[in-house]
């Protein structure tokens, strides 16, 4: 998966309503925000019920669920029509909080909170999020979403990926529009340093 350059424009101002996972009320945020401003609420699992990840490529939404209860909901960024995110049900095959891209172009680029679900090398991880499909098949997550999902799932947790999910018209519509396309590229020296992983654990990165 490659990360294209990002235009140096002014950042979008933050505006959005808080997400209430227990409610189906539709809240329409007033405008886009960057993914670094987004920190989704999370419900802790109860009992021994199985956790599943449900992903909607059409709405670009991801839901971590336990039974009928949504524990976390987040915008995501999926593959383009020519390099789509695969549909189907897959187990999480591997997790690694501090992973870097191994192949070129972009070798060494951080793919923080890596959760692999399909071979070869399809996974969900932190990445710059756009409001339209723009990846080579991987699933990019906002930083705080990636951290919280990583802590909720384990190797073997099933991921169901389809065009839509039942919550797209309810909870999915309460989520803000995230658009990182105006963010400048962080310095290469920073992205290749251990500091990027240390900052990610704190829910921040560089100057965002």
PyMOL CGO cylinders between C-alpha atoms (Angstrom):
from pymol import cmd
from pymol.cgo import CYLINDER

trace = [
    CYLINDER, 0.00, 0.00, 0.00, 1.52, 3.34, -0.88, 0.3, 1, 1, 1, 1, 1, 1,
    CYLINDER, 1.52, 3.34, -0.88, 0.95, 6.72, 0.68, 0.3, 1, 1, 1, 1, 1, 1,
    CYLINDER, 0.95, 6.72, 0.68, 0.63, 9.50, -1.90, 0.3, 1, 1, 1, 1, 1, 1,
    CYLINDER, 0.63, 9.50, -1.90, 1.81, 13.02, -1.16, 0.3, 1, 1, 1, 1, 1, 1,
    CYLINDER, 1.81, 13.02, -1.16, -0.48, 15.42, 0.60, 0.3, 1, 1, 1, 1, 1, 1,
    CYLINDER, -0.48, 15.42, 0.60, -1.09, 18.99, -0.49, 0.3, 1, 1, 1, 1, 1, 1,
    CYLINDER, -1.09, 18.99, -0.49, 0.07, 21.79, 1.82, 0.3, 1, 1, 1, 1, 1, 1,
    CYLINDER, 0.07, 21.79, 1.82, -3.21, 23.60, 2.41, 0.3, 1, 1, 1, 1, 1, 1,
    CYLINDER, -3.21, 23.60, 2.41, -4.82, 25.07, 5.51, 0.3, 1, 1, 1, 1, 1, 1,
    CYLINDER, -4.82, 25.07, 5.51, -6.26, 22.50, 7.94, 0.3, 1, 1, 1, 1, 1, 1,
    CYLINDER, -6.26, 22.50, 7.94, -10.00, 22.08, 8.15, 0.3, 1, 1, 1, 1, 1, 1,
    CYLINDER, -10.00, 22.08, 8.15, -11.45, 23.49, 11.37, 0.3, 1, 1, 1, 1, 1, 1,
    CYLINDER, -11.45, 23.49, 11.37, -12.76, 20.94, 13.83, 0.3, 1, 1, 1, 1, 1, 1,
    CYLINDER, -12.76, 20.94, 13.83, -16.52, 20.69, 14.04, 0.3, 1, 1, 1, 1, 1, 1,
    CYLINDER, -16.52, 20.69, 14.04, -18.62, 17.66, 14.92, 0.3, 1, 1, 1, 1, 1, 1,
    CYLINDER, -18.62, 17.66, 14.92, -20.95, 16.20, 17.44, 0.3, 1, 1, 1, 1, 1, 1,
    CYLINDER, -20.95, 16.20, 17.44, -20.02, 13.51, 19.94, 0.3, 1, 1, 1, 1, 1, 1,
    CYLINDER, -20.02, 13.51, 19.94, -20.80, 9.95, 18.94, 0.3, 1, 1, 1, 1, 1, 1,
    CYLINDER, -20.80, 9.95, 18.94, -23.30, 8.10, 21.10, 0.3, 1, 1, 1, 1, 1, 1,
    CYLINDER, -23.30, 8.10, 21.10, -22.96, 4.40, 20.37, 0.3, 1, 1, 1, 1, 1, 1,
    CYLINDER, -22.96, 4.40, 20.37, -26.08, 3.51, 22.31, 0.3, 1, 1, 1, 1, 1, 1,
    CYLINDER, -26.08, 3.51, 22.31, -28.27, 5.79, 20.17, 0.3, 1, 1, 1, 1, 1, 1,
    CYLINDER, -28.27, 5.79, 20.17, -29.50, 5.53, 16.61, 0.3, 1, 1, 1, 1, 1, 1,
    CYLINDER, -29.50, 5.53, 16.61, -30.10, 9.26, 16.34, 0.3, 1, 1, 1, 1, 1, 1,
    CYLINDER, -30.10, 9.26, 16.34, -28.54, 10.71, 13.21, 0.3, 1, 1, 1, 1, 1, 1,
    CYLINDER, -28.54, 10.71, 13.21, -26.27, 13.68, 13.87, 0.3, 1, 1, 1, 1, 1, 1,
    CYLINDER, -26.27, 13.68, 13.87, -24.95, 15.55, 10.86, 0.3, 1, 1, 1, 1, 1, 1,
    CYLINDER, -24.95, 15.55, 10.86, -21.52, 17.10, 11.51, 0.3, 1, 1, 1, 1, 1, 1,
    CYLINDER, -21.52, 17.10, 11.51, -21.12, 20.57, 10.04, 0.3, 1, 1, 1, 1, 1, 1,
    CYLINDER, -21.12, 20.57, 10.04, -17.91, 19.92, 8.12, 0.3, 1, 1, 1, 1, 1, 1,
    CYLINDER, -17.91, 19.92, 8.12, -14.83, 17.76, 7.61, 0.3, 1, 1, 1, 1, 1, 1,
    CYLINDER, -14.83, 17.76, 7.61, -12.12, 17.34, 10.21, 0.3, 1, 1, 1, 1, 1, 1,
    CYLINDER, -12.12, 17.34, 10.21, -8.76, 15.62, 10.18, 0.3, 1, 1, 1, 1, 1, 1,
    CYLINDER, -8.76, 15.62, 10.18, -8.50, 12.08, 11.49, 0.3, 1, 1, 1, 1, 1, 1,
    CYLINDER, -8.50, 12.08, 11.49, -6.14, 13.22, 14.26, 0.3, 1, 1, 1, 1, 1, 1,
    CYLINDER, -6.14, 13.22, 14.26, -9.04, 15.14, 15.83, 0.3, 1, 1, 1, 1, 1, 1,
    CYLINDER, -9.04, 15.14, 15.83, -11.19, 12.01, 15.98, 0.3, 1, 1, 1, 1, 1, 1,
    CYLINDER, -11.19, 12.01, 15.98, -11.16, 9.92, 19.17, 0.3, 1, 1, 1, 1, 1, 1,
    CYLINDER, -11.16, 9.92, 19.17, -14.08, 7.46, 19.18, 0.3, 1, 1, 1, 1, 1, 1,
    CYLINDER, -14.08, 7.46, 19.18, -15.76, 6.39, 22.40, 0.3, 1, 1, 1, 1, 1, 1,
    CYLINDER, -15.76, 6.39, 22.40, -15.39, 2.70, 23.18, 0.3, 1, 1, 1, 1, 1, 1,
    CYLINDER, -15.39, 2.70, 23.18, -17.48, 0.31, 25.23, 0.3, 1, 1, 1, 1, 1, 1,
    CYLINDER, -17.48, 0.31, 25.23, -15.57, -2.43, 26.97, 0.3, 1, 1, 1, 1, 1, 1,
    CYLINDER, -15.57, -2.43, 26.97, -16.71, -5.99, 26.16, 0.3, 1, 1, 1, 1, 1, 1,
    CYLINDER, -16.71, -5.99, 26.16, -18.87, -7.77, 28.70, 0.3, 1, 1, 1, 1, 1, 1,
    CYLINDER, -18.87, -7.77, 28.70, -18.90, -11.46, 29.55, 0.3, 1, 1, 1, 1, 1, 1,
    CYLINDER, -18.90, -11.46, 29.55, -17.45, -13.99, 27.14, 0.3, 1, 1, 1, 1, 1, 1,
    CYLINDER, -17.45, -13.99, 27.14, -19.36, -13.08, 23.99, 0.3, 1, 1, 1, 1, 1, 1,
    CYLINDER, -19.36, -13.08, 23.99, -17.32, -13.14, 20.79, 0.3, 1, 1, 1, 1, 1, 1,
    CYLINDER, -17.32, -13.14, 20.79, -16.11, -9.89, 19.29, 0.3, 1, 1, 1, 1, 1, 1,
    CYLINDER, -16.11, -9.89, 19.29, -16.31, -9.34, 15.54, 0.3, 1, 1, 1, 1, 1, 1,
    CYLINDER, -16.31, -9.34, 15.54, -15.22, -6.53, 13.24, 0.3, 1, 1, 1, 1, 1, 1,
    CYLINDER, -15.22, -6.53, 13.24, -17.76, -5.47, 10.63, 0.3, 1, 1, 1, 1, 1, 1,
    CYLINDER, -17.76, -5.47, 10.63, -16.54, -3.35, 7.76, 0.3, 1, 1, 1, 1, 1, 1,
    CYLINDER, -16.54, -3.35, 7.76, -18.55, -1.46, 5.14, 0.3, 1, 1, 1, 1, 1, 1,
    CYLINDER, -18.55, -1.46, 5.14, -16.54, -0.57, 2.04, 0.3, 1, 1, 1, 1, 1, 1,
    CYLINDER, -16.54, -0.57, 2.04, -19.45, 1.39, 0.54, 0.3, 1, 1, 1, 1, 1, 1,
    CYLINDER, -19.45, 1.39, 0.54, -19.90, 3.71, 3.52, 0.3, 1, 1, 1, 1, 1, 1,
    CYLINDER, -19.90, 3.71, 3.52, -16.23, 3.51, 4.58, 0.3, 1, 1, 1, 1, 1, 1,
    CYLINDER, -16.23, 3.51, 4.58, -17.24, 2.60, 8.11, 0.3, 1, 1, 1, 1, 1, 1,
    CYLINDER, -17.24, 2.60, 8.11, -15.97, 0.01, 10.61, 0.3, 1, 1, 1, 1, 1, 1,
    CYLINDER, -15.97, 0.01, 10.61, -17.83, -1.35, 13.62, 0.3, 1, 1, 1, 1, 1, 1,
    CYLINDER, -17.83, -1.35, 13.62, -16.44, -3.50, 16.42, 0.3, 1, 1, 1, 1, 1, 1,
    CYLINDER, -16.44, -3.50, 16.42, -19.38, -5.48, 17.75, 0.3, 1, 1, 1, 1, 1, 1,
    CYLINDER, -19.38, -5.48, 17.75, -20.20, -7.98, 20.47, 0.3, 1, 1, 1, 1, 1, 1,
    CYLINDER, -20.20, -7.98, 20.47, -23.51, -9.63, 19.67, 0.3, 1, 1, 1, 1, 1, 1,
    CYLINDER, -23.51, -9.63, 19.67, -25.86, -6.76, 18.77, 0.3, 1, 1, 1, 1, 1, 1,
    CYLINDER, -25.86, -6.76, 18.77, -23.85, -4.22, 20.75, 0.3, 1, 1, 1, 1, 1, 1,
    CYLINDER, -23.85, -4.22, 20.75, -21.55, -1.81, 18.89, 0.3, 1, 1, 1, 1, 1, 1,
    CYLINDER, -21.55, -1.81, 18.89, -18.42, -1.28, 20.98, 0.3, 1, 1, 1, 1, 1, 1,
    CYLINDER, -18.42, -1.28, 20.98, -16.70, 1.17, 18.63, 0.3, 1, 1, 1, 1, 1, 1,
    CYLINDER, -16.70, 1.17, 18.63, -17.52, 2.83, 15.32, 0.3, 1, 1, 1, 1, 1, 1,
    CYLINDER, -17.52, 2.83, 15.32, -15.15, 4.75, 13.09, 0.3, 1, 1, 1, 1, 1, 1,
    CYLINDER, -15.15, 4.75, 13.09, -14.70, 6.15, 9.59, 0.3, 1, 1, 1, 1, 1, 1,
    CYLINDER, -14.70, 6.15, 9.59, -12.08, 4.32, 7.55, 0.3, 1, 1, 1, 1, 1, 1,
    CYLINDER, -12.08, 4.32, 7.55, -10.42, 4.54, 4.14, 0.3, 1, 1, 1, 1, 1, 1,
    CYLINDER, -10.42, 4.54, 4.14, -10.56, 1.50, 1.83, 0.3, 1, 1, 1, 1, 1, 1,
    CYLINDER, -10.56, 1.50, 1.83, -9.18, 0.36, -1.51, 0.3, 1, 1, 1, 1, 1, 1,
    CYLINDER, -9.18, 0.36, -1.51, -9.96, 1.96, -4.85, 0.3, 1, 1, 1, 1, 1, 1,
    CYLINDER, -9.96, 1.96, -4.85, -12.02, 0.26, -7.55, 0.3, 1, 1, 1, 1, 1, 1,
    CYLINDER, -12.02, 0.26, -7.55, -8.81, -0.90, -9.27, 0.3, 1, 1, 1, 1, 1, 1,
    CYLINDER, -8.81, -0.90, -9.27, -7.17, -2.06, -6.01, 0.3, 1, 1, 1, 1, 1, 1,
    CYLINDER, -7.17, -2.06, -6.01, -10.14, -3.00, -3.83, 0.3, 1, 1, 1, 1, 1, 1,
    CYLINDER, -10.14, -3.00, -3.83, -10.23, -4.15, -0.23, 0.3, 1, 1, 1, 1, 1, 1,
    CYLINDER, -10.23, -4.15, -0.23, -11.25, -7.83, -0.44, 0.3, 1, 1, 1, 1, 1, 1,
    CYLINDER, -11.25, -7.83, -0.44, -14.79, -8.79, 0.59, 0.3, 1, 1, 1, 1, 1, 1,
    CYLINDER, -14.79, -8.79, 0.59, -15.47, -11.83, 2.74, 0.3, 1, 1, 1, 1, 1, 1,
    CYLINDER, -15.47, -11.83, 2.74, -14.90, -13.10, 6.26, 0.3, 1, 1, 1, 1, 1, 1,
    CYLINDER, -14.90, -13.10, 6.26, -11.30, -13.36, 7.41, 0.3, 1, 1, 1, 1, 1, 1,
    CYLINDER, -11.30, -13.36, 7.41, -9.64, -13.91, 10.78, 0.3, 1, 1, 1, 1, 1, 1,
    CYLINDER, -9.64, -13.91, 10.78, -7.05, -11.49, 12.05, 0.3, 1, 1, 1, 1, 1, 1,
    CYLINDER, -7.05, -11.49, 12.05, -3.86, -13.33, 11.18, 0.3, 1, 1, 1, 1, 1, 1,
    CYLINDER, -3.86, -13.33, 11.18, -1.28, -11.18, 12.93, 0.3, 1, 1, 1, 1, 1, 1,
    CYLINDER, -1.28, -11.18, 12.93, -0.98, -8.03, 15.08, 0.3, 1, 1, 1, 1, 1, 1,
    CYLINDER, -0.98, -8.03, 15.08, 2.01, -5.76, 15.44, 0.3, 1, 1, 1, 1, 1, 1,
    CYLINDER, 2.01, -5.76, 15.44, 1.86, -2.32, 17.05, 0.3, 1, 1, 1, 1, 1, 1,
    CYLINDER, 1.86, -2.32, 17.05, 5.14, -1.09, 15.57, 0.3, 1, 1, 1, 1, 1, 1,
    CYLINDER, 5.14, -1.09, 15.57, 5.25, -2.29, 11.98, 0.3, 1, 1, 1, 1, 1, 1,
    CYLINDER, 5.25, -2.29, 11.98, 6.92, -0.65, 9.01, 0.3, 1, 1, 1, 1, 1, 1,
    CYLINDER, 6.92, -0.65, 9.01, 6.30, -1.18, 5.32, 0.3, 1, 1, 1, 1, 1, 1,
    CYLINDER, 6.30, -1.18, 5.32, 8.81, -3.70, 3.99, 0.3, 1, 1, 1, 1, 1, 1,
    CYLINDER, 8.81, -3.70, 3.99, 8.46, -3.19, 0.23, 0.3, 1, 1, 1, 1, 1, 1,
    CYLINDER, 8.46, -3.19, 0.23, 9.07, -0.22, -2.05, 0.3, 1, 1, 1, 1, 1, 1,
    CYLINDER, 9.07, -0.22, -2.05, 7.88, 2.37, -2.76, 0.3, 1, 1, 1, 1, 1, 1,
    CYLINDER, 7.88, 2.37, -2.76, 7.54, 3.66, 0.78, 0.3, 1, 1, 1, 1, 1, 1,
    CYLINDER, 7.54, 3.66, 0.78, 9.76, 1.10, 2.50, 0.3, 1, 1, 1, 1, 1, 1,
    CYLINDER, 9.76, 1.10, 2.50, 10.12, 1.96, 6.18, 0.3, 1, 1, 1, 1, 1, 1,
    CYLINDER, 10.12, 1.96, 6.18, 6.90, 4.00, 6.37, 0.3, 1, 1, 1, 1, 1, 1,
    CYLINDER, 6.90, 4.00, 6.37, 5.11, 3.35, 9.68, 0.3, 1, 1, 1, 1, 1, 1,
    CYLINDER, 5.11, 3.35, 9.68, 2.00, 1.17, 9.52, 0.3, 1, 1, 1, 1, 1, 1,
    CYLINDER, 2.00, 1.17, 9.52, 1.22, 1.57, 13.20, 0.3, 1, 1, 1, 1, 1, 1,
    CYLINDER, 1.22, 1.57, 13.20, -1.21, -0.83, 14.90, 0.3, 1, 1, 1, 1, 1, 1,
    CYLINDER, -1.21, -0.83, 14.90, -1.01, -3.34, 12.05, 0.3, 1, 1, 1, 1, 1, 1,
    CYLINDER, -1.01, -3.34, 12.05, -3.77, -6.01, 12.03, 0.3, 1, 1, 1, 1, 1, 1,
    CYLINDER, -3.77, -6.01, 12.03, -3.37, -8.36, 9.08, 0.3, 1, 1, 1, 1, 1, 1,
    CYLINDER, -3.37, -8.36, 9.08, -6.49, -10.14, 7.81, 0.3, 1, 1, 1, 1, 1, 1,
    CYLINDER, -6.49, -10.14, 7.81, -5.74, -11.36, 4.28, 0.3, 1, 1, 1, 1, 1, 1,
    CYLINDER, -5.74, -11.36, 4.28, -2.69, -12.67, 2.48, 0.3, 1, 1, 1, 1, 1, 1,
    CYLINDER, -2.69, -12.67, 2.48, -0.55, -11.32, 0.99, 0.3, 1, 1, 1, 1, 1, 1,
    CYLINDER, -0.55, -11.32, 0.99, -0.20, -8.36, 3.34, 0.3, 1, 1, 1, 1, 1, 1,
    CYLINDER, -0.20, -8.36, 3.34, -3.68, -6.87, 3.51, 0.3, 1, 1, 1, 1, 1, 1,
    CYLINDER, -3.68, -6.87, 3.51, -4.35, -5.31, 6.87, 0.3, 1, 1, 1, 1, 1, 1,
    CYLINDER, -4.35, -5.31, 6.87, -5.91, -2.45, 8.77, 0.3, 1, 1, 1, 1, 1, 1,
    CYLINDER, -5.91, -2.45, 8.77, -3.60, 0.07, 10.39, 0.3, 1, 1, 1, 1, 1, 1,
    CYLINDER, -3.60, 0.07, 10.39, -3.10, 3.75, 11.08, 0.3, 1, 1, 1, 1, 1, 1,
    CYLINDER, -3.10, 3.75, 11.08, -2.94, 5.86, 7.93, 0.3, 1, 1, 1, 1, 1, 1,
    CYLINDER, -2.94, 5.86, 7.93, -4.10, 9.15, 6.45, 0.3, 1, 1, 1, 1, 1, 1,
    CYLINDER, -4.10, 9.15, 6.45, -7.86, 8.98, 5.94, 0.3, 1, 1, 1, 1, 1, 1,
    CYLINDER, -7.86, 8.98, 5.94, -9.81, 10.45, 3.04, 0.3, 1, 1, 1, 1, 1, 1,
    CYLINDER, -9.81, 10.45, 3.04, -13.59, 10.55, 2.49, 0.3, 1, 1, 1, 1, 1, 1,
    CYLINDER, -13.59, 10.55, 2.49, -13.27, 8.42, -0.65, 0.3, 1, 1, 1, 1, 1, 1,
    CYLINDER, -13.27, 8.42, -0.65, -11.51, 5.09, -1.41, 0.3, 1, 1, 1, 1, 1, 1,
    CYLINDER, -11.51, 5.09, -1.41, -7.81, 5.76, -1.93, 0.3, 1, 1, 1, 1, 1, 1,
    CYLINDER, -7.81, 5.76, -1.93, -5.71, 2.79, -0.76, 0.3, 1, 1, 1, 1, 1, 1,
    CYLINDER, -5.71, 2.79, -0.76, -4.17, -0.16, -2.54, 0.3, 1, 1, 1, 1, 1, 1,
    CYLINDER, -4.17, -0.16, -2.54, -6.43, -2.55, -0.62, 0.3, 1, 1, 1, 1, 1, 1,
    CYLINDER, -6.43, -2.55, -0.62, -5.41, -2.01, 2.99, 0.3, 1, 1, 1, 1, 1, 1,
    CYLINDER, -5.41, -2.01, 2.99, -7.75, -0.28, 5.42, 0.3, 1, 1, 1, 1, 1, 1,
    CYLINDER, -7.75, -0.28, 5.42, -6.49, 2.99, 6.89, 0.3, 1, 1, 1, 1, 1, 1,
    CYLINDER, -6.49, 2.99, 6.89, -7.73, 3.96, 10.34, 0.3, 1, 1, 1, 1, 1, 1,
    CYLINDER, -7.73, 3.96, 10.34, -7.62, 7.19, 12.33, 0.3, 1, 1, 1, 1, 1, 1,
    CYLINDER, -7.62, 7.19, 12.33, -4.82, 6.97, 14.89, 0.3, 1, 1, 1, 1, 1, 1,
    CYLINDER, -4.82, 6.97, 14.89, -7.00, 6.76, 18.02, 0.3, 1, 1, 1, 1, 1, 1,
    CYLINDER, -7.00, 6.76, 18.02, -9.36, 4.32, 16.30, 0.3, 1, 1, 1, 1, 1, 1,
    CYLINDER, -9.36, 4.32, 16.30, -6.45, 2.08, 15.34, 0.3, 1, 1, 1, 1, 1, 1,
    CYLINDER, -6.45, 2.08, 15.34, -5.11, 2.06, 18.91, 0.3, 1, 1, 1, 1, 1, 1,
    CYLINDER, -5.11, 2.06, 18.91, -8.48, 1.21, 20.44, 0.3, 1, 1, 1, 1, 1, 1,
    CYLINDER, -8.48, 1.21, 20.44, -9.36, -1.46, 17.87, 0.3, 1, 1, 1, 1, 1, 1,
    CYLINDER, -9.36, -1.46, 17.87, -5.91, -3.02, 18.33, 0.3, 1, 1, 1, 1, 1, 1,
    CYLINDER, -5.91, -3.02, 18.33, -6.65, -3.37, 22.04, 0.3, 1, 1, 1, 1, 1, 1,
    CYLINDER, -6.65, -3.37, 22.04, -10.13, -4.83, 21.48, 0.3, 1, 1, 1, 1, 1, 1,
    CYLINDER, -10.13, -4.83, 21.48, -9.25, -7.56, 19.00, 0.3, 1, 1, 1, 1, 1, 1,
    CYLINDER, -9.25, -7.56, 19.00, -6.91, -10.52, 19.04, 0.3, 1, 1, 1, 1, 1, 1,
    CYLINDER, -6.91, -10.52, 19.04, -5.40, -12.93, 16.54, 0.3, 1, 1, 1, 1, 1, 1,
    CYLINDER, -5.40, -12.93, 16.54, -8.34, -14.98, 15.31, 0.3, 1, 1, 1, 1, 1, 1,
    CYLINDER, -8.34, -14.98, 15.31, -10.99, -12.26, 15.69, 0.3, 1, 1, 1, 1, 1, 1,
    CYLINDER, -10.99, -12.26, 15.69, -13.19, -12.47, 12.55, 0.3, 1, 1, 1, 1, 1, 1,
    CYLINDER, -13.19, -12.47, 12.55, -13.54, -9.53, 10.20, 0.3, 1, 1, 1, 1, 1, 1,
    CYLINDER, -13.54, -9.53, 10.20, -16.63, -9.40, 7.98, 0.3, 1, 1, 1, 1, 1, 1,
    CYLINDER, -16.63, -9.40, 7.98, -16.09, -7.13, 4.98, 0.3, 1, 1, 1, 1, 1, 1,
    CYLINDER, -16.09, -7.13, 4.98, -18.94, -6.29, 2.64, 0.3, 1, 1, 1, 1, 1, 1,
    CYLINDER, -18.94, -6.29, 2.64, -20.38, -3.43, 0.63, 0.3, 1, 1, 1, 1, 1, 1,
    CYLINDER, -20.38, -3.43, 0.63, -22.65, -2.37, 3.50, 0.3, 1, 1, 1, 1, 1, 1,
    CYLINDER, -22.65, -2.37, 3.50, -23.42, -3.08, 7.14, 0.3, 1, 1, 1, 1, 1, 1,
    CYLINDER, -23.42, -3.08, 7.14, -26.70, -2.72, 9.12, 0.3, 1, 1, 1, 1, 1, 1,
    CYLINDER, -26.70, -2.72, 9.12, -25.44, 0.30, 11.08, 0.3, 1, 1, 1, 1, 1, 1,
    CYLINDER, -25.44, 0.30, 11.08, -24.49, 2.43, 8.05, 0.3, 1, 1, 1, 1, 1, 1,
    CYLINDER, -24.49, 2.43, 8.05, -27.81, 4.32, 8.09, 0.3, 1, 1, 1, 1, 1, 1,
    CYLINDER, -27.81, 4.32, 8.09, -27.84, 4.86, 11.86, 0.3, 1, 1, 1, 1, 1, 1,
    CYLINDER, -27.84, 4.86, 11.86, -24.59, 4.92, 13.82, 0.3, 1, 1, 1, 1, 1, 1,
    CYLINDER, -24.59, 4.92, 13.82, -22.56, 5.26, 10.63, 0.3, 1, 1, 1, 1, 1, 1,
    CYLINDER, -22.56, 5.26, 10.63, -24.26, 8.54, 9.76, 0.3, 1, 1, 1, 1, 1, 1,
    CYLINDER, -24.26, 8.54, 9.76, -23.43, 10.06, 13.13, 0.3, 1, 1, 1, 1, 1, 1,
    CYLINDER, -23.43, 10.06, 13.13, -19.71, 9.77, 12.41, 0.3, 1, 1, 1, 1, 1, 1,
    CYLINDER, -19.71, 9.77, 12.41, -17.84, 12.82, 11.14, 0.3, 1, 1, 1, 1, 1, 1,
    CYLINDER, -17.84, 12.82, 11.14, -16.37, 13.22, 7.69, 0.3, 1, 1, 1, 1, 1, 1,
    CYLINDER, -16.37, 13.22, 7.69, -12.61, 12.81, 7.99, 0.3, 1, 1, 1, 1, 1, 1,
    CYLINDER, -12.61, 12.81, 7.99, -10.29, 14.27, 5.37, 0.3, 1, 1, 1, 1, 1, 1,
    CYLINDER, -10.29, 14.27, 5.37, -6.51, 14.31, 5.74, 0.3, 1, 1, 1, 1, 1, 1,
    CYLINDER, -6.51, 14.31, 5.74, -5.84, 15.29, 2.13, 0.3, 1, 1, 1, 1, 1, 1,
    CYLINDER, -5.84, 15.29, 2.13, -4.84, 18.83, 3.13, 0.3, 1, 1, 1, 1, 1, 1,
    CYLINDER, -4.84, 18.83, 3.13, -2.25, 17.71, 5.66, 0.3, 1, 1, 1, 1, 1, 1,
    CYLINDER, -2.25, 17.71, 5.66, 1.41, 18.19, 4.75, 0.3, 1, 1, 1, 1, 1, 1,
    CYLINDER, 1.41, 18.19, 4.75, 3.78, 15.25, 4.69, 0.3, 1, 1, 1, 1, 1, 1,
    CYLINDER, 3.78, 15.25, 4.69, 5.52, 14.81, 8.07, 0.3, 1, 1, 1, 1, 1, 1,
    CYLINDER, 5.52, 14.81, 8.07, 9.31, 15.01, 7.80, 0.3, 1, 1, 1, 1, 1, 1,
    CYLINDER, 9.31, 15.01, 7.80, 10.86, 11.75, 6.60, 0.3, 1, 1, 1, 1, 1, 1,
    CYLINDER, 10.86, 11.75, 6.60, 13.34, 11.88, 9.49, 0.3, 1, 1, 1, 1, 1, 1,
    CYLINDER, 13.34, 11.88, 9.49, 10.42, 11.84, 11.92, 0.3, 1, 1, 1, 1, 1, 1,
    CYLINDER, 10.42, 11.84, 11.92, 8.47, 9.09, 10.15, 0.3, 1, 1, 1, 1, 1, 1,
    CYLINDER, 8.47, 9.09, 10.15, 11.54, 6.84, 10.10, 0.3, 1, 1, 1, 1, 1, 1,
    CYLINDER, 11.54, 6.84, 10.10, 12.38, 7.48, 13.77, 0.3, 1, 1, 1, 1, 1, 1,
    CYLINDER, 12.38, 7.48, 13.77, 11.24, 5.50, 16.86, 0.3, 1, 1, 1, 1, 1, 1,
    CYLINDER, 11.24, 5.50, 16.86, 9.48, 8.68, 18.02, 0.3, 1, 1, 1, 1, 1, 1,
    CYLINDER, 9.48, 8.68, 18.02, 6.61, 8.06, 15.63, 0.3, 1, 1, 1, 1, 1, 1,
    CYLINDER, 6.61, 8.06, 15.63, 5.64, 4.90, 17.54, 0.3, 1, 1, 1, 1, 1, 1,
    CYLINDER, 5.64, 4.90, 17.54, 6.11, 6.54, 20.93, 0.3, 1, 1, 1, 1, 1, 1,
    CYLINDER, 6.11, 6.54, 20.93, 3.84, 9.41, 19.90, 0.3, 1, 1, 1, 1, 1, 1,
    CYLINDER, 3.84, 9.41, 19.90, 1.24, 7.01, 18.48, 0.3, 1, 1, 1, 1, 1, 1,
    CYLINDER, 1.24, 7.01, 18.48, 0.83, 5.37, 21.88, 0.3, 1, 1, 1, 1, 1, 1,
    CYLINDER, 0.83, 5.37, 21.88, -0.17, 8.80, 23.23, 0.3, 1, 1, 1, 1, 1, 1,
    CYLINDER, -0.17, 8.80, 23.23, -2.75, 9.32, 20.48, 0.3, 1, 1, 1, 1, 1, 1,
    CYLINDER, -2.75, 9.32, 20.48, -0.79, 12.02, 18.68, 0.3, 1, 1, 1, 1, 1, 1,
    CYLINDER, -0.79, 12.02, 18.68, 1.69, 12.34, 15.84, 0.3, 1, 1, 1, 1, 1, 1,
    CYLINDER, 1.69, 12.34, 15.84, 4.10, 15.08, 14.86, 0.3, 1, 1, 1, 1, 1, 1,
    CYLINDER, 4.10, 15.08, 14.86, 2.22, 18.43, 14.86, 0.3, 1, 1, 1, 1, 1, 1,
    CYLINDER, 2.22, 18.43, 14.86, -1.24, 17.09, 14.08, 0.3, 1, 1, 1, 1, 1, 1,
]
cmd.load_cgo(trace, "trace")
